[in-house]
Amino acid sequence: MKSKPKEKSKKATDHPVQHHWHEMNRKQRRDMMRKVQSQELSLEVVHPDAAGIDIGNESHYVAVPPSRDNQPVRRFGCTTGELKAMAAWLKQCAIQTVAMQSTGVYWVAVYDILEQAGLEVYLVNARDTKNLPGRKSDVQESQWLMKLHTYGLLRNSFRPSQEIRVMRTYWRQRNDLVQSAGRHILRTQKVLTQMNLQLANVLTDISGATGQAIIKAILAGEHDPHNLAEFRDPRVKASKEEIAQSLEGNWQEDLLFVLKQEHEGYEFCQKQMAECDRQLQQYLQRREDRSHSAPLPEEKREGRLRKKKQGNTPQFDLREGLFRMTGTDLTRVDGIDVLTATTVISETGYDMSKWQTENHFVSWLRLRPDNRISGEKIIGKGRLPTNNRATVALKMAATTLRKSNTYLGAQFRRLRTKLGAPCAIKAMAAKLARLIYRMLRYGMKYADKGAAFYQIQYKQFQIKHLKWKAASLGYQVTPIPAAA
């Protein structure tokens, strides 16, 4: 006699969806996609007044629910007038929220005009929709985006406020100029080597005062090594004789022409950087003073780790401008200088309420562990590559803690010994991100307790762990009395 088969338990996905897409696991998402494709009516409508836009270079396809217009999918051009007509048509169709993919920079103008029209715009990452079936044309793409957004299956990407976006534009432009200036210096060094002028072997940086003075003299027609060595700065370790020996080269006309071109390009980048500094300074001065006229904290000093002022640093007091804008001094945190603080603020803003907790902020920066879990067990660990400028800046800041005689420096060295350099850098970058989150959102003040305090704290933790381990094995740990 055959036993009666057991009745299968009803899955949670058979009921109306109560969570958004980012709150589901992989199995729930797969079941959800089957329901979306089969048009099952048990899905919960999250955004009833939703539309989808397929962004393109020359035109955009906009889809609204069929009940809102006789022609639910329309094509609009990319000019400002046509984009305003798109916004007016969406308002006419009683649309309140719109979803579109972040395609290149073509979405920026569409986003701004729709936002000005009072519509809620969801900027969607293409990775969330590119593998979904059923899209064969631009029309179907826009309809698919509208359908997913209606059921709340698309995550909105973070975009800072207009105030922060203006600051980000200035700062990104300045960083691009810094990189361009660095490329000109590399090509200048290459030309000098081709002429057998070994200036890089006696000078730490040819973009310094001595290197630039010698290059200008060479371009002015001075080719005598001893006369060029007279431009040596007293702080240079190499003697005049050593500099003169390195400047005995082959003065070729074609290479001198390339040297002139690269030097002019470097000076042009420096001029453009100075203009960016002036524009950024004026912009920060016009911002609201959130420090409430509080005095700027004294700048921290780290002794041997304190670096000399470099040529790429801003030509004004950027630290004071950031303190006035945010109401807190992020440079008090060890490893974070004014350039790192500016990069983080220009990319994320100072309003940390956009993220519910500091863990959400760390996850957005892709600094969390990528643990692959199945059956409540970790079956593998992946990598979370990202080109987020704030993440890169925090990782660079974490690397400077290697020789820092601070609490964070001692913690980094322990993690580096235990986990290796890559994992330690990522972990300390996440630590810095949490400190920044607390300072910007709750106004917390950071105070370094020193490396010795961390060593004592870690020693107490080890003793507590050893006592627990010994007790679990039936033993007892007895400390050895100190020698007299």
N, C-alpha and C positions, 0 to 999 in steps of 0.2 A: 504494500500500500504506500503510495507516494505521499510524502508530506506536503502539506499545503504551503506554497511559497509565501514567504513573509512579504507583507505590504511595504513597499518602499516608502521611506519617510519623505515627506514633502520638503523640498529644498527651500532655503530662505529666498532664493532668487525667483521662486514662483509667485511671490507676493509683490505688491507694488514697491518700487525702490524707495528706500528711506534715506539713502546716503548718496552723496555726490561721487563723481568718478574717481577723484583722488583718494577717497576713503575706502575703496573696494580693493580686494586682493585680485590676483590674476585670474582665478577661476570665476569670480563674480563678474569680472569685466568681460570674460569670454562668453558667459551666459547672457550678459547684457547685450553684447553685439548681436547674438542670435535673435534676441527679441526685437532689436532695432531693425534688423534686416527683414524679419517676418512681419513687422508692423503689428506686433502683439499689443493689445490695448491695455495691458496691465501695467504699463510704464507710467510713472508719475510725471506729469507736466510741471516743470520747474519754471520755465520762462514761456508763458503763453504768447506774449507779444515779442517774438524773436524773429530775427532776419539773419541771413548769411550772405557774405560778400566774398567772391573769389577775386583776389587782387591780381592785377596784371600790370604790364608796362604801359600799354596803349589804351586799355579799357578795363573796366571792372564789371562783373556780373553780380547782380543783387537779386536774391530770392526772398520772397515773403510768403506767408501761408496762403494757399489758394483761395481762401475765403475772404481775403482782404482786397484783392484786385483781380480784374478779368485777365490781366497779363501778369502772373505772379513772378516772372523772372524777366528782368530788364537789363539792358546793357547801357552803361554810361562811360563817357570818355574820361580822360584824366585831367582836363583843364579845370580851373577853379569854378567857372560858371557851371560846368556839368556836375561837379561834385556838390555844389550847393543845390542844384536841381535834384540830385540823388537824396540829399538830406530832406528836402521839402517833400519828395515823394514818400519817403519812409515815415515822416510825420503825418502825411495824409492817410497812410495805411495804418495809423495808430500803433506804430512800432515803438517799443521802448528800449530794447536792447539789441545789439548787433554783434555778431561774431565774425572775425576775419583772421586770416593767417598772417604771420609776420614775415612777409616775402620781401627780402632785401630792405630797401628804404622806400619802396613804393607805397607802403601803408601809412607813412607818416602824415602826408597831406590829408588822406582820407580820415585818419584818426582825429586830427585836429579839427577838421570841419564838422564831423559828426559830433564831436565833443562840444563844440561851440553851439551846435543846434540843440543841445540838451539830451542827447541820446547816450545811453550807457554802452560803451564799446568794450568788447572782450577781445583782447589780443591773444591769439591762440598759437602755441608752438606747433609747427608743422609735423613734428615727430609724433604728436598725439593723434593725427588723422591720416598720415600718409600710407599706412598699411591696411586701412579699412577698405573693403571691397565696395563695388557699386558706383565708381566714378569713372566715366569715360570721356567727359567733356567739361568745359567750364560751367555750363549750365547745371549739370549734375553735381559738380563740386560745390557750387553755392547752395544748392538744395540740400546736399548732405551736411554741410556746416550748419544750416538752419535747423535741420532735424536733430542733430546731436546737441545743439545749443538749447533747443526746446526742452529736451529731457535732462538738461543739466549735466551733460557728459564732457564738457570742455572746461579746462582750467584757464583762468585769466592770468596772463603774465603781468609781472610788476612793471609799472612805469612811474617814475617819480613825478612830482609836481612840476609845473612850469618854472617855478623859481629855481629848482634844482637842475632842471634841464638846461637852463641858460648857463648856469655855472659849469655844468658838465661839458657843454659845447666849448667854452673857453679853455677848460683844463685839458680836454682831449686834443684840441688843436695845439696846445702848448707841448703836450707829450709827443705828438707827431713831429713837431719841429725839433724837439730834443733828439729823437731817433734819426731824423734827417741830418742834423748836425753831426751825430756820431758816425753816420755813413760817410760824410765828407771827410772827417778826420781819418777814417780807415783808408780811404782812397788817397788822401794826402800822404799818409805813412807808406803806402804802396809805391807812390811815385818817388818819394825820397829814397826808398830802398833800391828802386831801379836805377837811380843816379848814384848808388853806393854812398849815400849820405846816411850814416848809421846814427841818426839823431835819437831814435827811440831807444838805443842801448845806453845812453848817458842821461836821458831825461825820463822821468816816470810818466809824464803826460805831455805830448807835444802841443796840446791845446792850452797849456799853462802860459804864464807870462813870458818865460824864457823862450819856449818853443815858438810862440806866435811872433815875438820880436825878431827871432832869427829868420823865420819864413818871410816876414815882411821885408827884411833887409835883403834876402836873396832875390825876391821879386823886384826890388828896387835896383838891382844890378850889382850888389856887393857879393863877390864870390871868394874873397880871401878868408881862409879858415880862421886866422887869428883875429881879424877884425870882427868876424861873426861871433867869435867866442867872447868878445867884450860885452855882449848883451846878456851874459850870464847873471842870473839873480843870485844874491849872496846866500839864499837858502838852499840852492842846488848843491847836492853832495859832490857831484863831479867837478873836477878842477877845470880851469880854462884850457890847460894843455890837453886834457882828455876830450873836451868838447871840440877843440881845434882838430885833433886827430880824426874824430868821427865825421868831420865836415870836409874831408878831402875826397871829392867825388868827381863824377863825370857830368859836366854841365851841358846837357843836350837841349837843344832849342825846343824840340817837340815836347819833351817831358816838362820843361819849364812852363810851357803853355798850359799843360794839363794841371800843373801845380797851381798856377794862377787861377784857373777855372774853379778848382776845388776850394781854394782859399776864399774866393769871392762867394761861393755857395755857402761856406761855413759862416762867413760874416753876415750874409743875408739872413740865415736862420737865426743868428743871434739877435739881429735887429727885429725880426718878426717876434721872437720870444719876448723881447722888451716891450713891444706893443701889446702882446697878450697880458703881460704883467700889469701894465697900466690899465687895460680894460677890466681885468679881474679885480684890481684894487678899487676902481670906481664902483664896480658892481657890488662888492662886499660892503662898501661904505654906505650904500643906499639901502641895505637890508635892515630889517627891524632888529633893534638891539635886544637880544634875548638874555644877555648877561646881567641886565638890570644895573648897569654901571658898576658891576663888581670888579675889583682889581684883578688884573691878569696874574695867575700864579707864577711864581718864579720858575724859570726854565731849569729843568733837571740837568745835572751834570754827571757823567759816568766815567770821568777820569780818562783812562787810556782808550776807552771805546768812543769817546767824543771825537767825531770826525771834523776835519777842517771844512770850512765853507767852500763848496764847490761852485763851478761856474754855471751850472744849470739850476741852482737854487733861485727862487724868485727874488726880484730886486726890491721887495717891500716886505713889511712885517706881516706875512701870511698867517702866522700863528695868532696874532691879535685879531685879525679879521675873522678867522674861524671861531675863536672864542666868543666874539661879539655875535656871530651868527647863530651858534648852537647853544651858547650858555655854559659850555663845559670845555675843558682842555684835554683832548684825547692824547696829546703828547706826554702826559704824565704816565701813561702806560709804557712800561719798558719795551723797547723794540719798535715802537711806533713814533716816527718822526713826523714833521709837518707835511712832507710830501705824501706819506702813506695816509695820514689823516685826511688830507684834501682829496685823495683818490677815493677813499671809502665814502666820504660825505657826498662827493659829486656823483657817485654811482648809486648810492642807497638813500641819500637824504638824511636828515636828522630826526624825522618822525618815525620812530620805531614801532608805533602802534599799527603799522601796516602788517606786522607779523605778530601773531598772538603771543608767542613765547620766544625765548632766546633759541630754543631748539628749532623752531620753524625758521628763524633767521639763519642758523647754521646750515640747515637743510637747503635753504634757497641758495646759499653760497656754494653748495655741493661739497661741503667739508665734513659731512657725516659719513660713517662707515656704510659701505654698500654690501650689506649682508643679504645673501639669497637664502630665504627660509622656506622649507617645505616640511610639513608634518611637525611644525614647531621645533625644527632643528636647522641649524645653519649648515647648508650643504655646499656653500662656496662663498667666496668674497670677490667682488668685482672692483672695477675702477670707475670713478666718476670724473671723466675729463670735462673741463670747462675753460672757456676763454673770458670768464667774468673778470673784469679789471680789478674789482675790489678783492676777489679771491686771490688773484696773482699778487697783489700788493701785500695782503696779509701773509701769504706764504714767504714772500721776500723778507717781511718784517720778522717772521719767526726764525729765519736762518741767522739773523743778527744776534740771537740770544745765546749762541753757542759759547761765547766767551764772556757773557754778561754775569757779573757778580751780584745777581739779584735773585729773588724768589722764582721768577719765571725762568731765569737762566739755569738755576739748579734743577728745576723740573724738566726743562728741555734736555739737559745732559743725561738725566736718568732715563727718560723715554728713548733718547737716542741710543743709549747702551742696551736697553731692553728690546726695543722694537726695530731699531735701524733708523737711518736718517730720513727716508721718505715718509714713513709713518709718523715719526716724531714731528716733522715739519707740519704735516697736515693736522695733527692733534693740537699742536701749539697755535696754529692759525685759527682753529676752532675756538681755542681758549681766548685768544685775542678778540675774536668776533663776539663772544659772550660778554667780555668786559666792555666792549664798545656799546653793545646793546643795553647793558645795565646803566652805563653812564649817560647815554642819550635819552633813554626812556624814563629812568627813575632818578636821574640826577646824582647818582652815586659818585663818590670821590675815591680815586685809587691811591693807595699808599703801599709802597713796597716794604715788605717785612724782612727782606734780605735772604741771602742764600743759607746763612747759618740757621735761621728759623725753619727753613724748609728741611734741612738735614735733620734737625731735632724732631720735627713733626713726622718725617718719614721713618726715623728710627723708632719712634713710639708705635707707629703703625706696624712695623715689622715685629716688634716685641709682642704686640697684641695678637698678631696672626700666629706667631710661634706658640704662644700659650694656648690658643684655640686648637691648633693642630696637635699639640702634645696631649691636650685633654681628650681629644677625639680618639687618640690611640692608647689612652690609659696611662699617660705619663704626666709629669709636672715639671715645669721649667723653674729652676731656681737661679736667681742672679748670683754671680760671683762677687763677693764683697771687694770693694776697692782697696788697693794696697795702701798701707799707711805712708 
